[in-house]
Amino acid sequence: MTQNNQSNPTDMIVQFGHRALTLEDVVAVAKGAKAKLKDTGDYQTYIQKGALFIDRLLNEEGVVYGVTTGYGDSCTVTVGLDLVHELPLHLLRFHGCGLGDILSTVQARAVMACRLSSLAIGKSGVSYELLQRIETLLNLNIIPVIPEEGSVGASGDLTPLSYLAAVLVGERDVIYQGVRQPTADVYAKLNITPLKLRPKEGLALMNGTAVMTALACLAFDRGQYLCRLASRLTAMASLTLKGNSNHFDDILFAAKPHPGQNQIAAWIRTDLNHHEHPRNSDRLQDRYSIRCAPHIIGVMQDALPFMRQFIETELNSANDNPIVDAEGEHILHGGHFYGGHIAFVMDSMKNTVANIADLMDRQLALVMDPKFNNGLPPNLSAATGARRSINHGFKAVQIGASAWTAEALKNTMPASVFSRSTECHNQDKVSMGTIAARDCMRVLQLTEQVAAAALLAMTQGINLRISQDELCQSSLTPSLAKTLDQVKADFELLTEDRPLESVLRQTVDKIQAGEWEVCS
């Protein structure tokens, strides 16, 4: 069982081995929680059975895919028994061709947790010692340097996972104590002996979906927080615009009972202190970006349960090839490395997230424009008198939000439909799950930037309403008032033009850390 201290992930211990992990477990490890591998005698024996079965099969029959043969299209190439011990090293070395940005330490730790979860199921033919080494690296915070590009998502994440395999044997680079340095140097400092991979262990380490699954876990965590934040921002936009809370009435939403959509409406309704049902509202209809917000944010909220199911099933699966059934003594060849489920979730999530970016961008447009913002100054500038003519409020921030939104929407093209036949047409249909996951992370980043702009702007708008005696501070719910106080601690009322890059970056960082008070 996982020991949990929600205030500090580094105080948590996540258990691996004969238990199902949640995506929250992966996020905790990614953020610094310790890993604890099951260490009972029965479990160690169970894991060792797979490695010993490979050894016995090699001795008795002399032919095992990926042990005495080449890989993929090269499976008909025979490898002599005198070269078997070198083959895993060649596998990880020739895959050392990743490019692009380097995964962050948080992302790389998530990758390690996902690979450990899969291998700890005991269907991959690896030794207990290999699992222990991943546990040790996590707990010493020795993190492989993993380039993010180079995977087609089947056969799994071969190239990026080769960087984890390489570190286990003492090769390539790691991040240790915040510094990138050769693995061999770190091992020497800490008196760690490089692992000698057993016959199938290189293939088992690399031939799986750990990178895309790791990114999916992190994306889900940020996505579910975004739904709550976007609901809070919608309520703040409605208050800024003197909007109609009847749009979120519970009787209204009972008529269209999507549960996630109704949850979003309930959160907004609570923030707006909407408790009475109108007989015939005198304030008719706000624009769609306010009125239809539950129908937009709610799509993602309703999709989260199936997304969790897909991600956590993948997380708790043996997703390499071949599968080793040590107890029944079978080597089973299949395609469990195929990341189709993660690709579908990530392509779906980036669509719903980008729609939330578009929603918030439209809300920003309403509050900036004196034609629509119901009596507020242009661009929410707090400048007065003669100073008003030379101050511009959030004008450029809104332009930036439009740019971030456009880029987010551009990245919604599904990656999974761009399969490319590769590796001599052995890998002739591939998932592109890792590209989908990377796209989703980028869309999240852009959307969180829009949310940061909206959080500052809506706080400014509410403060302007209060200063104009059009909104009473005491009418705000305690939770929404807390959000405003948090923003005010970082952001003074925007009266005279000043650069906002620094506070925008700080606001994004706090969104990604989940620090803002949001709907709950």
C-alpha positions as CSV (number, residue, x, y, z in Angstrom):
1,M,0.0,0.0,0.0
2,T,1.2,3.5,-0.7
3,Q,2.0,5.7,2.3
4,N,0.7,9.2,1.5
5,N,1.5,12.6,2.7
6,Q,-0.3,14.9,0.4
7,S,1.6,18.1,1.5
8,N,4.9,16.7,0.4
9,P,5.4,14.0,-2.2
10,T,9.0,13.4,-1.0
11,D,7.5,12.0,2.2
12,M,5.6,9.4,0.4
13,I,6.6,5.8,-0.3
14,V,5.1,4.0,-3.3
15,Q,5.0,0.3,-3.3
16,F,5.9,-1.8,-6.4
17,G,5.3,-5.5,-6.9
18,H,2.0,-7.4,-6.9
19,R,-0.1,-4.3,-6.5
20,A,-1.9,-2.1,-9.0
21,L,-0.5,1.4,-9.2
22,T,-2.6,4.5,-9.7
23,L,-1.6,7.4,-11.9
24,E,-1.3,9.4,-8.7
25,D,1.4,6.9,-7.6
26,V,3.3,7.7,-10.7
27,V,2.9,11.5,-10.2
28,A,4.1,11.1,-6.6
29,V,7.2,9.2,-7.7
30,A,7.8,11.8,-10.5
31,K,7.7,14.5,-7.9
32,G,10.1,12.8,-5.5
33,A,8.3,10.0,-3.6
34,K,10.4,7.0,-2.7
35,A,10.0,3.6,-4.4
36,K,9.7,0.5,-2.4
37,L,10.0,-2.8,-4.2
38,K,8.2,-5.8,-2.6
39,D,11.0,-7.8,-1.0
40,T,9.3,-11.0,0.3
41,G,11.0,-14.3,-0.5
42,D,7.9,-15.5,-2.4
43,Y,7.9,-12.4,-4.6
44,Q,11.6,-12.6,-5.3
45,T,11.3,-16.2,-6.3
46,Y,8.3,-15.4,-8.5
47,I,10.3,-12.7,-10.4
48,Q,13.4,-14.9,-10.7
49,K,11.4,-17.7,-12.3
50,G,11.1,-15.7,-15.5
51,A,14.9,-15.1,-15.8
52,L,15.7,-18.7,-14.9
53,F,13.2,-20.0,-17.4
54,I,15.0,-18.0,-20.1
55,D,18.3,-19.5,-19.0
56,R,16.9,-23.0,-19.1
57,L,15.2,-22.6,-22.4
58,L,18.5,-21.2,-23.8
59,N,20.4,-24.2,-22.6
60,E,17.8,-26.8,-23.6
61,E,16.6,-25.4,-27.0
62,G,19.2,-22.8,-27.9
63,V,16.7,-20.5,-29.7
64,V,14.9,-17.6,-28.0
65,Y,13.8,-14.5,-29.9
66,G,15.9,-11.4,-28.9
67,V,18.4,-13.7,-27.2
68,T,19.8,-15.9,-29.9
69,T,18.2,-13.9,-32.8
70,G,18.3,-10.4,-34.0
71,Y,15.4,-7.9,-33.3
72,G,12.4,-7.0,-35.4
73,D,12.9,-7.6,-39.0
74,S,16.3,-9.2,-38.1
75,C,14.6,-12.0,-36.2
76,T,15.8,-14.6,-38.8
77,V,19.4,-13.6,-38.1
78,T,21.0,-16.2,-35.8
79,V,23.2,-15.0,-32.9
80,G,25.9,-17.5,-31.7
81,L,25.8,-18.6,-28.1
82,D,29.2,-17.0,-27.6
83,L,27.7,-13.6,-28.5
84,V,24.4,-13.8,-26.6
85,H,25.8,-11.8,-23.6
86,E,26.8,-8.9,-25.9
87,L,23.4,-8.6,-27.8
88,P,21.6,-6.6,-25.1
89,L,24.4,-4.0,-25.1
90,H,24.2,-3.7,-28.9
91,L,20.4,-3.2,-28.6
92,L,20.7,-0.3,-26.2
93,R,23.7,1.2,-28.0
94,F,22.3,1.3,-31.6
95,H,19.2,2.9,-30.2
96,G,21.1,5.7,-28.7
97,C,20.0,8.2,-31.4
98,G,17.4,10.2,-29.6
99,L,17.1,13.9,-30.4
100,G,15.0,16.9,-29.4
101,D,14.6,18.4,-25.9
102,I,15.5,16.3,-22.8
103,L,12.7,15.0,-20.6
104,S,12.5,17.0,-17.4
105,T,13.6,15.2,-14.2
106,V,9.9,14.9,-13.2
107,Q,9.1,13.3,-16.6
108,A,12.1,11.0,-16.5
109,R,11.2,9.8,-12.9
110,A,7.7,9.1,-14.2
111,V,9.2,7.0,-17.0
112,M,11.3,5.0,-14.5
113,A,8.2,4.4,-12.3
114,C,6.2,3.2,-15.3
115,R,8.9,0.8,-16.5
116,L,9.4,-0.6,-13.0
117,S,5.6,-1.1,-12.6
118,S,5.5,-3.1,-15.8
119,L,8.6,-5.2,-15.2
120,A,7.5,-5.9,-11.6
121,I,4.4,-7.8,-12.9
122,G,6.8,-10.7,-13.6
123,K,6.0,-11.5,-17.2
124,S,9.1,-10.0,-18.8
125,G,11.9,-12.5,-17.9
126,V,14.0,-10.1,-15.9
127,S,15.8,-10.6,-12.7
128,Y,14.9,-9.2,-9.3
129,E,18.3,-7.5,-9.3
130,L,17.3,-5.4,-12.3
131,L,14.1,-4.2,-10.5
132,Q,16.2,-3.4,-7.5
133,R,18.6,-1.3,-9.6
134,I,15.7,0.9,-10.9
135,E,14.4,1.3,-7.3
136,T,17.9,2.3,-6.2
137,L,18.3,4.9,-9.0
138,L,14.9,6.4,-8.1
139,N,15.7,6.6,-4.4
140,L,19.1,8.1,-5.0
141,N,17.6,10.5,-7.6
142,I,20.0,9.4,-10.3
143,I,17.9,10.2,-13.4
144,P,18.7,9.2,-17.0
145,V,19.1,11.9,-19.5
146,I,16.3,11.0,-22.0
147,P,15.8,12.8,-25.3
148,E,12.1,13.1,-26.0
149,E,12.1,12.4,-29.8
150,G,12.6,9.1,-31.7
151,S,9.7,6.8,-30.7
152,V,6.9,5.7,-33.1
153,G,5.1,4.1,-30.2
154,A,5.5,0.5,-31.4
155,S,7.7,-1.5,-30.7
156,G,7.1,0.6,-27.6
157,D,9.4,3.5,-26.8
158,L,12.6,1.8,-27.9
159,T,14.9,4.8,-28.4
160,P,14.0,6.8,-25.3
161,L,14.0,3.7,-23.1
162,S,17.4,2.8,-24.4
163,Y,18.7,5.7,-22.2
164,L,17.3,4.0,-19.1
165,A,18.9,0.7,-20.1
166,A,22.2,2.4,-20.8
167,V,22.3,4.0,-17.4
168,L,21.7,0.6,-15.7
169,V,24.9,-0.7,-17.4
170,G,26.8,2.5,-16.5
171,E,26.7,4.3,-19.9
172,R,25.5,7.7,-21.2
173,D,24.6,10.6,-18.9
174,V,22.4,11.1,-15.8
175,I,21.2,14.1,-13.8
176,Y,22.5,13.8,-10.3
177,Q,22.3,16.5,-7.7
178,G,21.0,18.9,-10.4
179,V,24.0,18.4,-12.7
180,R,24.3,16.5,-15.9
181,Q,27.3,14.1,-15.7
182,P,28.5,10.7,-17.1
183,T,26.8,7.8,-15.4
184,A,30.2,6.1,-15.0
185,D,31.4,9.0,-12.9
186,V,28.3,9.0,-10.6
187,Y,28.6,5.2,-10.2
188,A,32.3,5.6,-9.2
189,K,31.5,8.3,-6.6
190,L,28.7,6.2,-5.1
191,N,30.5,2.9,-5.4
192,I,27.7,1.4,-7.6
193,T,28.6,-1.5,-9.9
194,P,27.1,-1.3,-13.4
195,L,24.5,-4.0,-14.0
196,K,25.3,-6.8,-16.3
197,L,22.2,-7.4,-18.3
198,R,20.9,-11.0,-18.6
199,P,19.9,-12.3,-22.0
200,K,16.4,-10.8,-22.4
201,E,16.8,-7.8,-20.1
202,G,17.8,-5.2,-22.7
203,L,14.7,-6.1,-24.8
204,A,12.4,-6.1,-21.7
205,L,13.7,-2.7,-20.6
206,M,13.2,-1.0,-23.9
207,N,10.3,-2.8,-25.6
208,G,7.4,-1.1,-23.8
209,T,5.2,1.9,-23.4
210,A,6.7,3.5,-20.4
211,V,7.5,6.9,-21.9
212,M,4.1,7.6,-23.4
213,T,2.4,6.2,-20.3
214,A,4.5,8.4,-18.0
215,L,3.6,11.5,-19.9
216,A,-0.1,10.4,-19.9
217,C,-0.1,10.1,-16.1
218,L,1.4,13.6,-15.8
219,A,-1.0,15.0,-18.4
220,F,-4.0,13.6,-16.6
221,D,-2.9,15.1,-13.3
222,R,-2.6,18.5,-14.9
223,G,-5.8,18.1,-16.9
224,Q,-8.1,17.3,-14.0
225,Y,-6.8,20.3,-12.1
226,L,-7.3,22.5,-15.2
227,C,-11.0,21.6,-15.2
228,R,-11.4,22.9,-11.7
229,L,-9.3,26.0,-12.5
230,A,-11.3,26.8,-15.7
231,S,-14.5,26.5,-13.7
232,R,-13.2,29.0,-11.2
233,L,-12.1,31.3,-14.0
234,T,-15.5,31.1,-15.6
235,A,-17.2,32.2,-12.4
236,M,-14.7,35.0,-12.1
237,A,-15.4,36.0,-15.7
238,S,-19.2,36.0,-14.9
239,L,-18.6,38.3,-11.9
240,T,-16.4,40.6,-13.9
241,L,-19.1,40.9,-16.6
242,K,-22.0,41.1,-14.2
243,G,-23.2,37.9,-15.8
244,N,-26.3,35.8,-15.3
245,S,-25.9,33.0,-12.7
246,N,-29.2,31.4,-13.9
247,H,-27.2,29.9,-16.7
248,F,-25.8,27.3,-14.2
249,D,-29.1,26.5,-12.4
250,D,-29.4,22.9,-11.1
251,I,-32.9,22.5,-12.5
252,L,-31.6,23.5,-15.9
253,F,-28.7,21.1,-15.8
254,A,-30.9,18.2,-14.6
255,A,-32.5,18.3,-18.0
256,K,-29.2,17.3,-19.6
257,P,-27.6,14.9,-17.2
258,H,-24.0,14.4,-18.3
259,P,-22.4,13.9,-14.9
260,G,-19.1,15.8,-15.6
261,Q,-21.0,18.7,-17.2
262,N,-23.3,18.9,-14.2
263,Q,-20.3,18.9,-11.9
264,I,-18.7,21.8,-13.7
265,A,-22.1,23.7,-13.5
266,A,-22.3,23.0,-9.8
267,W,-18.8,24.3,-9.2
268,I,-19.6,27.5,-11.1
269,R,-23.0,27.8,-9.5
270,T,-21.5,27.6,-6.0
271,D,-18.9,30.2,-6.8
272,L,-21.6,32.5,-8.0
273,N,-23.8,32.0,-4.8
274,H,-26.7,30.9,-7.0
275,H,-29.3,29.5,-4.7
276,E,-32.7,30.6,-6.1
277,H,-34.4,29.4,-9.2
278,P,-35.7,32.1,-11.6
279,R,-39.3,32.1,-12.7
280,N,-38.5,34.1,-15.8
281,S,-35.1,35.7,-15.8
282,D,-35.0,39.4,-16.6
283,R,-31.4,39.1,-17.6
284,L,-31.6,36.8,-20.6
285,Q,-28.5,35.3,-22.2
286,D,-24.8,35.8,-21.8
287,R,-22.5,34.9,-24.7
288,Y,-21.7,31.3,-25.3
289,S,-18.2,31.5,-23.7
290,I,-19.9,32.1,-20.4
291,R,-23.3,30.4,-20.8
292,C,-21.9,27.2,-22.4
293,A,-18.8,26.9,-20.2
294,P,-20.1,23.7,-18.5
295,H,-20.7,22.1,-21.9
296,I,-17.1,22.8,-22.9
297,I,-15.2,22.1,-19.7
298,G,-17.6,19.3,-19.0
299,V,-16.5,17.3,-22.1
300,M,-13.1,16.8,-20.5
301,Q,-14.6,16.2,-17.0
302,D,-16.8,13.5,-18.4
303,A,-13.9,12.0,-20.4
304,L,-11.6,11.7,-17.3
305,P,-13.0,8.3,-16.1
306,F,-12.3,6.5,-19.3
307,M,-9.0,8.2,-19.7
308,R,-8.0,7.1,-16.2
309,Q,-9.1,3.5,-17.1
310,F,-7.0,3.4,-20.3
311,I,-3.9,4.9,-18.6
312,E,-4.0,2.8,-15.4
313,T,-4.6,-0.4,-17.4
314,E,-1.6,0.3,-19.5
315,L,0.4,1.3,-16.4
316,N,-0.4,-2.1,-14.8
317,S,0.3,-4.2,-17.8
318,A,3.2,-6.3,-19.1
319,N,3.7,-4.3,-22.3
320,D,6.8,-5.8,-23.9
321,N,7.4,-8.7,-26.3
322,P,7.7,-11.6,-26.0
323,I,5.8,-12.2,-22.8
324,V,7.4,-14.8,-20.5
325,D,5.0,-17.1,-18.7
326,A,7.5,-18.8,-16.4
327,E,5.0,-20.8,-14.4
328,G,3.4,-22.3,-17.5
329,E,6.7,-22.3,-19.3
330,H,5.6,-20.4,-22.4
331,I,7.2,-17.7,-24.5
332,L,4.3,-15.8,-26.1
333,H,4.9,-13.5,-29.0
334,G,2.5,-10.6,-29.5
335,G,2.2,-6.9,-29.8
336,H,1.7,-5.6,-26.2
337,F,4.2,-2.9,-26.9
338,Y,1.7,-1.1,-29.1
339,G,0.6,2.1,-27.5
340,G,-2.8,2.5,-29.2
341,H,-4.8,3.1,-26.0
342,I,-2.4,5.8,-24.7
343,A,-2.3,7.4,-28.2
344,F,-6.1,7.6,-28.2
345,V,-6.3,9.1,-24.7
346,M,-3.6,11.7,-25.5
347,D,-5.1,12.7,-28.8
348,S,-8.5,13.0,-27.1
349,M,-7.2,14.9,-24.1
350,K,-5.3,17.5,-26.2
351,N,-8.6,18.2,-28.1
352,T,-10.6,18.8,-24.9
353,V,-7.7,20.9,-23.3
354,A,-7.4,23.1,-26.4
355,N,-11.1,23.7,-26.3
356,I,-10.7,25.0,-22.8
357,A,-7.9,27.3,-24.0
358,D,-10.3,28.6,-26.7
359,L,-13.0,29.1,-24.1
360,M,-10.7,31.1,-21.8
361,D,-9.4,33.1,-24.7
362,R,-13.0,34.1,-25.6
363,Q,-13.7,35.0,-22.0
364,L,-10.7,37.3,-22.0
365,A,-11.9,38.9,-25.2
366,L,-15.2,39.8,-23.6
367,V,-13.8,41.4,-20.5
368,M,-11.2,43.4,-22.4
369,D,-13.7,45.0,-24.9
370,P,-15.8,47.9,-23.6
371,K,-18.5,47.0,-26.2
372,F,-19.0,43.7,-24.2
373,N,-17.7,44.1,-20.7
374,N,-20.6,46.0,-19.2
375,G,-19.0,49.2,-18.1
376,L,-15.4,48.3,-17.4
377,P,-12.5,50.3,-18.9
378,P,-10.8,49.1,-22.1
379,N,-8.4,46.2,-21.5
380,L,-9.2,46.3,-17.8
381,S,-6.8,49.2,-17.3
382,A,-7.1,50.7,-13.8
383,A,-5.5,54.0,-14.9
384,T,-7.7,57.1,-14.5
385,G,-7.9,60.6,-15.7
386,A,-5.3,61.9,-18.0
387,R,-3.2,58.8,-17.4
388,R,-5.8,56.6,-19.0
389,S,-4.7,57.6,-22.6
390,I,-1.2,56.3,-22.2
391,N,-1.9,53.0,-20.3
392,H,-2.9,49.8,-22.0
393,G,-3.8,47.3,-19.3
394,F,-4.0,43.7,-20.5
395,K,-4.0,44.6,-24.3
396,A,-0.8,42.7,-25.1
397,V,-1.6,39.9,-22.7
398,Q,-4.8,39.3,-24.6
399,I,-2.8,39.2,-27.9
400,G,-0.5,36.7,-26.3
401,A,-3.4,34.5,-25.1
402,S,-4.7,34.5,-28.6
403,A,-1.4,33.3,-29.9
404,W,-1.1,30.6,-27.3
405,T,-4.6,29.5,-28.0
406,A,-4.0,29.3,-31.8
407,E,-0.9,27.2,-31.3
408,A,-2.8,24.9,-28.9
409,L,-5.6,24.4,-31.4
410,K,-3.1,23.8,-34.2
411,N,-1.6,20.9,-32.2
412,T,-4.9,19.0,-31.9
413,M,-4.4,17.1,-35.1
414,P,-4.4,13.4,-34.0
415,A,-0.9,11.9,-34.0
416,S,-2.2,8.4,-34.1
417,V,-3.5,8.7,-37.6
418,F,0.0,9.4,-38.9
419,S,1.3,5.8,-38.7
420,R,4.5,5.3,-40.8
421,S,5.7,1.9,-41.9
422,T,9.3,1.5,-40.7
423,E,12.1,-1.0,-39.8
424,C,11.9,-2.8,-43.2
425,H,8.1,-2.9,-42.9
426,N,8.2,-5.1,-39.8
427,Q,6.8,-2.2,-37.9
428,D,4.3,-1.4,-40.6
429,K,1.5,0.0,-38.4
430,V,2.6,2.0,-35.3
431,S,0.7,4.0,-32.7
432,M,2.6,7.3,-32.5
433,G,1.5,7.3,-28.9
434,T,4.6,9.1,-27.6
435,I,4.2,11.9,-30.2
436,A,0.5,12.2,-29.1
437,A,1.6,12.4,-25.5
438,R,4.2,15.1,-26.2
439,D,1.7,17.0,-28.2
440,C,-0.7,16.8,-25.3
441,M,1.9,18.1,-22.9
442,R,2.6,21.1,-25.2
443,V,-1.2,21.8,-25.5
444,L,-1.4,21.7,-21.7
445,Q,1.5,24.1,-21.4
446,L,-0.1,26.6,-23.8
447,T,-3.5,26.3,-22.1
448,E,-2.0,26.8,-18.7
449,Q,-0.5,30.0,-20.1
450,V,-3.9,31.2,-21.2
451,A,-5.3,30.3,-17.8
452,A,-2.5,32.3,-16.1
453,A,-3.5,35.4,-18.2
454,A,-7.1,34.8,-17.4
455,L,-6.5,34.4,-13.7
456,L,-4.7,37.8,-13.5
457,A,-7.2,39.5,-15.7
458,M,-10.3,38.2,-14.0
459,T,-8.8,39.2,-10.6
460,Q,-8.3,42.7,-12.0
461,G,-11.8,42.8,-13.3
462,I,-13.4,41.7,-10.0
463,N,-11.2,44.3,-8.1
464,L,-12.5,47.0,-10.6
465,R,-16.1,46.0,-9.9
466,I,-15.5,46.2,-6.1
467,S,-13.8,49.6,-6.4
468,Q,-16.8,50.8,-8.5
469,D,-19.2,49.6,-5.8
470,E,-20.7,47.2,-8.3
471,L,-19.7,44.1,-6.3
472,C,-19.5,43.5,-2.6
473,Q,-16.4,41.8,-1.3
474,S,-18.4,40.1,1.4
475,S,-20.6,38.4,-1.2
476,L,-17.8,36.3,-2.5
477,T,-17.6,32.7,-1.4
478,P,-14.6,31.9,1.0
479,S,-13.0,29.7,-1.6
480,L,-13.2,32.3,-4.4
481,A,-12.0,35.0,-2.1
482,K,-9.0,32.9,-1.2
483,T,-8.1,32.7,-4.9
484,L,-8.3,36.4,-5.2
485,D,-6.1,36.9,-2.1
486,Q,-3.5,34.4,-3.5
487,V,-3.4,36.4,-6.8
488,K,-3.2,39.7,-4.9
489,A,-0.1,38.5,-3.0
490,D,1.8,38.2,-6.3
491,F,0.1,40.8,-8.5
492,E,-0.7,44.4,-7.7
493,L,-3.6,46.2,-9.5
494,L,-2.4,47.0,-13.0
495,T,-2.7,50.8,-13.2
496,E,0.5,51.9,-14.9
497,D,1.9,49.8,-17.8
498,R,4.6,47.4,-16.6
499,P,6.1,44.1,-18.0
500,L,4.1,41.1,-16.9
501,E,6.2,38.3,-18.2
502,S,7.7,37.5,-14.7
503,V,4.3,37.3,-13.0
504,L,2.8,35.3,-15.8
505,R,5.6,32.7,-15.6
506,Q,5.2,32.6,-11.8
507,T,1.4,32.1,-12.2
508,V,1.9,29.3,-14.7
509,D,4.4,27.6,-12.4
510,K,1.8,27.7,-9.6
511,I,-0.9,26.3,-11.9
512,Q,1.4,23.4,-12.7
513,A,2.2,22.8,-9.1
514,G,-1.6,22.9,-8.2
515,E,-1.1,25.8,-5.8
516,W,-4.1,28.0,-6.6
517,E,-7.3,27.6,-4.8
518,V,-9.8,26.1,-7.3
519,C,-13.3,24.6,-7.3
520,S,-13.7,21.5,-5.3
